[in-house]
Amino acid sequence: MAPAPAAGGYWLVAADGGVFTFGSTTFDGSATADINPPLVDQLASTGGAQQVIIVDAPDAARTTATLTAYEDDGIGWYEVFGPVAAVDGANGWLPASSRTECDDTTPEGLYAIGSTMYGTDPDPGTQFAYHQLMCGDWWDEDPASPTYNTFQHVACGTTPPFGGNSEALWTESNAYPSTAVIDFNTPSSGPFGSGIFLHADTGAPTQGCVSLTLPELDSVLRWLNPALHPVIVMGPDDVIRSF
């Protein structure tokens, strides 16, 4: 009998050589799982979350990454989604405090998922509060604005009081048929960037968000459960374990 590295179960080897797994352990005919535990078990912290999305890029210059989702069932972490291809910022990755507004980099770190999901399409079946976008729905991306990096609604057809590169969300049906907010720089502590979302792939690198194909995105959004305090951990491979 041998315990799993994360104490999530154990392996039992019978006299005839058969291997039986208990708890969250698996067996593929080798000791690989023991030598290379899942990345979620290698993170410095998961912030107390029971659901973790990991977006792992090969290096800081890459605009592509791998997304995998895990859930803790009380026995240990198990993979529920992925790994699948994801797309990130056109200029790769930067530590959060090194970013500036409109630099097209994706922020490294561990972040909560925002309390409300948005989309130009109807709710795809999320467990979060969901707001279907309408005319006048903006994301304030003006660092000089007192409502910087927040959702704001103004009367349809009127000019909002904030400027900069603020997004008219209801017009972005390619990127935002459904989307989750990544709580980076919320509440804002400086002009380190705004409007970081998990959204639909548009066929090109993002302006700092993480994107997936729409079917994969909706699968993740439906799985996310606010009662399990989900987080997203993201960055290049050489730093992601330190978050």
Summary of the structure (lengths in Angstrom):
residues: 243
radius of gyration: 19.8
end to end distance: 32.9
largest distance: 76.4
contacts: 792
relative contact order: 0.20
helix: 12%
strand: 35%
